[in-house]
Amino acid sequence: MSTLPPCPQCQSEFTYEDGSQLICPECAHEWSATAGEAVDEGARVYRDSAGNILQDGDTVSVIKDLKLKGGGGVVKMGTKVKNIRLVDSDHDIDCKIDGFGSMSLKTEFVKKV
C-alpha cells in the first residue's frame, strides 16, 4: 500500500518518488515531496508572480508600477514591502509601504525577495 499523495494536477494515485521529488507517470507533473507535507490540506496557498509560496512576514518586491486609487500617487516597480500579512479577500496582501501607509496588494503584482 502506497502512502504517497496523489498527483495535485490529475489526481492520479500512481505517483512515485525520484530522490526528493514526486512524479506522476500519467501527466508527468513533478513536485517536491517536502512541499506537499508543509502545506495543510484545506489551507489556501498564496503564490507570488513567479510561483513561490508566500507566508506571513515575508518580504516582497513590487514587479510593476501600481497607480493608487484616489490620486495618491504611484508605487514604483522594485519597491520592497516588508512583513506582509496574507488575508482572504479580493486583495491577498495587507501591508505598510513607507511613504504611502497601509494598503492592500494582489499577489500577482509582487515577487518574493
C-alpha positions as semicolon CSV with decimal commas, in nm:
position;residue;x (nm);y (nm);z (nm)
1;M;0,000;0,000;0,000
2;S;0,149;0,333;-0,108
3;T;0,146;0,626;0,135
4;L;0,243;0,878;-0,134
5;P;-0,007;1,157;-0,202
6;P;-0,198;1,164;-0,532
7;C;-0,089;1,395;-0,812
8;P;-0,208;1,754;-0,744
9;Q;-0,282;1,810;-1,114
10;C;-0,459;1,495;-1,236
11;Q;-0,529;1,320;-0,901
12;S;-0,360;1,000;-1,022
13;E;-0,272;0,763;-0,738
14;F;0,024;0,612;-0,925
15;T;0,283;0,869;-0,808
16;Y;0,638;0,759;-0,732
17;E;0,949;0,906;-0,568
18;D;1,267;1,004;-0,751
19;G;1,510;1,136;-0,491
20;S;1,336;1,426;-0,317
21;Q;1,080;1,474;-0,597
22;L;0,743;1,308;-0,650
23;I;0,648;1,230;-1,011
24;C;0,318;1,141;-1,177
25;P;0,363;0,890;-1,463
26;E;0,029;0,985;-1,622
27;C;0,071;1,362;-1,666
28;A;0,449;1,393;-1,599
29;H;0,394;1,653;-1,323
30;E;0,684;1,682;-1,074
31;W;0,668;1,838;-0,728
32;S;0,871;1,845;-0,409
33;A;0,794;1,573;-0,155
34;T;0,858;1,812;0,136
35;A;0,643;2,096;-0,005
36;G;0,333;1,878;-0,001
37;E;0,383;1,794;0,365
38;A;0,432;2,156;0,471
39;V;0,101;2,279;0,326
40;D;-0,224;2,188;0,505
41;E;-0,495;2,018;0,301
42;G;-0,764;2,285;0,348
43;A;-0,537;2,589;0,371
44;R;-0,522;2,835;0,084
45;V;-0,182;2,863;-0,080
46;Y;-0,070;3,214;-0,175
47;R;0,183;3,236;-0,460
48;D;0,371;3,534;-0,599
49;S;0,407;3,616;-0,970
50;A;0,693;3,365;-1,003
51;G;0,503;3,082;-0,832
52;N;0,686;3,098;-0,497
53;I;0,477;3,025;-0,189
54;L;0,420;3,332;0,029
55;Q;0,382;3,331;0,408
56;D;0,301;3,593;0,671
57;G;0,606;3,807;0,749
58;D;0,776;3,762;0,410
59;T;0,943;4,047;0,223
60;V;0,826;4,105;-0,133
61;S;0,911;4,340;-0,417
62;V;0,657;4,511;-0,648
63;I;0,707;4,395;-1,010
64;K;0,534;4,685;-1,192
65;D;0,428;5,043;-1,127
66;L;0,094;5,046;-0,942
67;K;-0,130;5,353;-0,961
68;L;-0,315;5,419;-0,638
69;K;-0,686;5,495;-0,642
70;G;-0,783;5,842;-0,533
71;G;-0,484;6,014;-0,692
72;G;-0,248;5,904;-0,415
73;G;0,049;5,857;-0,647
74;V;0,232;5,553;-0,780
75;V;0,406;5,264;-0,605
76;K;0,715;5,219;-0,823
77;M;0,846;4,891;-0,958
78;G;1,110;4,744;-0,725
79;T;0,959;4,887;-0,405
80;K;1,029;4,643;-0,121
81;V;0,745;4,562;0,116
82;K;0,848;4,405;0,447
83;N;0,644;4,197;0,689
84;I;0,339;4,123;0,473
85;R;0,018;3,977;0,614
86;L;-0,187;3,738;0,399
87;V;-0,566;3,779;0,407
88;D;-0,855;3,603;0,236
89;S;-1,018;3,880;0,031
90;D;-1,002;4,026;-0,320
91;H;-0,655;4,169;-0,245
92;D;-0,441;3,897;-0,085
93;I;-0,177;4,106;0,098
94;D;-0,217;4,368;0,370
95;C;0,099;4,572;0,426
96;K;0,251;4,909;0,507
97;I;0,464;5,084;0,247
98;D;0,695;5,367;0,353
99;G;0,561;5,695;0,220
100;F;0,216;5,552;0,139
101;G;0,093;5,387;0,461
102;S;-0,135;5,085;0,491
103;M;-0,262;4,925;0,172
104;S;-0,369;4,601;0,011
105;L;-0,191;4,434;-0,282
106;K;-0,261;4,138;-0,508
107;T;-0,011;3,853;-0,511
108;E;0,015;3,867;-0,891
109;F;0,196;4,203;-0,868
110;V;0,469;4,101;-0,621
111;K;0,778;3,879;-0,618
112;K;0,929;3,718;-0,309
113;V;1,271;3,860;-0,216
